[in-house]
Amino acid sequence: MAALPSPNQSAIAHLQNNSLSSLVQAEIERMILGGELQSGAKLTESTLADQLGVSRGPVREAFRMLEESGLVATIKNRGVFVRDVPLQEALEIFEVRAVMDLYVGRKLAETITPVQVKELRQLVEAMDQAVKADNARDYHLHNLRFHDRLLELADNAKLTATYRKLVNELSLFRRQNLTNESMAVYSREHRQIVKAIAAGDAEAAGQAMFQHVMNSRDRTLRNYEQKLAESAATSGAAARQPALA
């Protein structure tokens, strides 16, 4: 009887199938999408190398891959930062993504299988559970998986690559949009999307996905304007405070 591989041998085999740089890239991406590394945060090779238990080389290569995917930006003479997307650019990305989702919804309504519909409904149910638990982190992760799975099912490699980069760039804005109220609204929209796809109604499915993204765009703009108003109010109140003797 052949001996079972040791844990160390299994780890080596795993690394042979997945380059160390790819593993580091995946972990940093998880930290960014999960909110552990915020928009605008500076990323240093040495800190992340120590944190992940690797040398600087794989971290440097991971930065390159993350820049290609739109999650980080290298600023000359300053270093590498989690991307901070300006509001106007984010609004434009939402609009482009909405058009792409219009296509995805229409195509899936024509090609979806019962097994795939069941999978989508399970993802929506997972989001519903996160809403009930008021767990924005889990909701965000399930939401990313839901939309990415819709993309995978559309089976268009060029669309997938472009779409994923846009989604990465919107990550911070999308997380800021998550409140218990908005998550409940999004979940209702997700159910409507799946319902239209399952019914084979291409026009309804496309419009449901298009409007879902445009609603996110509108919410992003409202949140930004509200924060500006709150900041102005706070600054005004501070200016009106009498100076201390």
Secondary structure as GFF3:
##gff-version 3
##sequence-region A 1 245
A	DSSP	alpha_helix	7	17	.	.	.	ID=ss1
A	DSSP	alpha_helix	20	33	.	.	.	ID=ss2
A	DSSP	beta_strand	42	43	.	.	.	ID=ss3
A	DSSP	alpha_helix	45	52	.	.	.	ID=ss4
A	DSSP	alpha_helix	56	68	.	.	.	ID=ss5
A	DSSP	beta_strand	72	75	.	.	.	ID=ss6
A	DSSP	beta_strand	79	82	.	.	.	ID=ss7
A	DSSP	alpha_helix	87	111	.	.	.	ID=ss8
A	DSSP	alpha_helix	114	132	.	.	.	ID=ss9
A	DSSP	alpha_helix	136	154	.	.	.	ID=ss10
A	DSSP	alpha_helix	157	169	.	.	.	ID=ss11
A	DSSP	alpha_helix	171	176	.	.	.	ID=ss12
A	DSSP	alpha_helix	180	198	.	.	.	ID=ss13
A	DSSP	alpha_helix	202	240	.	.	.	ID=ss14
###
